[in-house]
Amino acid sequence: VHLVESGGGLVQPGGSLRLSCAASGFTFSSSYMRWYRQAPGKERELVAGISNTGGSTTYSDSVKGRFTISRDNAKNTVYLQMSNLKLADTAVYYCYDHRTATWGQGIQVTVSS
């Protein structure tokens, strides 16, 4: 089971980024997927989740209306579109497969002017 995040980087406040998480080694289309993040000195927090079909999504209050989680089961990939980024969104972002309890390695997102 393997999860690999990509798409992070440095962006100015108000900017956008799209994270991707490529999955392999398990039946991706059967898994509920989540994005978490961990800022320096803080605990890891849930950002968004998506059902196996993509028909149901959930978001933390801090990102609701700004972030969108989606998935492409044909590509075994889950995405996190982040818009109107704020300084407080700076963190390492992780994708997580609920069914196998597998974490990706994480990817840095830095929002800075």
N, C-alpha and C positions, 0 to 999 in steps of 0.2 A: 504494500500500500504506500502510495507516494503522492504528496501534494506539493506543487511548486508554484509560488507566487511570483508575479512580475508586474511591472508597470508603476512602481513607486518612484519617488524622487523628490526634488525640491520644487515648490510652487509658491507663488505669491498669494497673499490673502485674497479671497474672491475667485481664485482660479479653480481649475478642474483637473482631475486625474481619473483614470480608469485602471483599477487593479484587476488582474486575472489570476485565476488559480487553476492550474492544469492537474487533473487527477489521473492516476493510473493504478492498476493492481486490484481494483475492486469494481463492483457493479455501481458505477456512478449514478445511473438513472434510478437507483433504489434508495439513494441516500439523501437525507436532510442535510443541507450544508449551511455553515455559518461563517461569518467574518467576525473576528475579535480584534481588539487593539490593546496595546499596552504602552502608555506614556511613561517617561522616566519617573521613577519614584512612586508609581501608581500601580494598582492591581490591574490585571487583564480584565477587560470589559467586553461584553457582547455588543456588537454593532448592528448586525442584521442577520436574518436567517431566511432560508427559502426551502420550500417543500420539494420533494423529489421531482414533481411534475412542473414546478415553477408556479403553480396556481395559488400558492399562499406565501406571503412574505410578512416579515415582522422587522421592526426597527426600534432602536433605542430612541428615547425622546431627544437626545442630543443631536441626532443626525436626521431625524424624520423630516421629510420635505427637502432635504439636500442630497441625500445618498439614495441610490437605487441598486438593489441586488437583483441579479438575473442569472440565468444559466442556459447553457446550450448542451443538452445531453448527447447530441451527435458528436460534439467535440470534447466531451468530458471536461467541461470548463465552467466554472462559476465566476461571475464578474461582480465588481463593486464600482459603480459609477459615482464619483464624488464631485459635487459641485458646490460653489460658494464656500470654498474651504476657509476655515478659520485657524488662527494660531493654535487653538485648543485641540485641533484635529491632528497635530503632530504626534506621531506614535509609530511603533512597529505594528504592522497589520498582519494578522494570521488568518488563514482559512482553516476550517475544521470540519472533518467528516464525523457526524454524530454517530453513525452506525458502527464504525470501526474505531472510534475515539482516536483518530489520527490528526495530528497537527502538521501544517506546513512549517517551513523554516522561518517564515516571517519576512517582511519587506518594509523598509523604512519609508515613511511619508513625512516630509518636513514642510511645514507651512511657515514661510518667513518673508519679510519684506527686505 
